[in-house]
Every structure is written in C-alpha cells, then in structure tokens.
C-alpha cells in the first residue's frame, strides 16, 4: 500500500510504502511532527476506487492510502 500527502493543489506526494493502516497512521504522525503541525482530530473514510482518506484538521490537505 502507498501513503500519499494530497496538498491544496491536489498534488499527491508519496510519503511511504506501508503494509497496514496502523503503519500508515504511524507515518502520518511522523510526517505531521516533522512539519510541526498539531492535529486536533483524525477522521477517515473510504473514497472512490477504495482509497482511504485521512482528514487531520487541515481544510485543504489530506493523506490518502492507496490499497491497490
């Protein structure tokens, strides 16, 4: 599975290759800490084509887990 950061220009940047959703959450937390961003909540849903979306409190940026 591939974990991407989707920015406000709808550009996906590969963050990590992971083997579980738990590992993806760990990588998300590392990324946020590295960028000094404190997330007030985490919301997730499954979107088109089975991609798992993670809303971490930004209004325009998300993490996307592509399970394919």
Secondary structure, 3 states (H helix, E strand, C coil): CEEEEECCCCCEEEEEECCCHHHHHHHHHHHHHHCCCCCCCCEEEECHHHCEEEECCCCCCEEEEECC
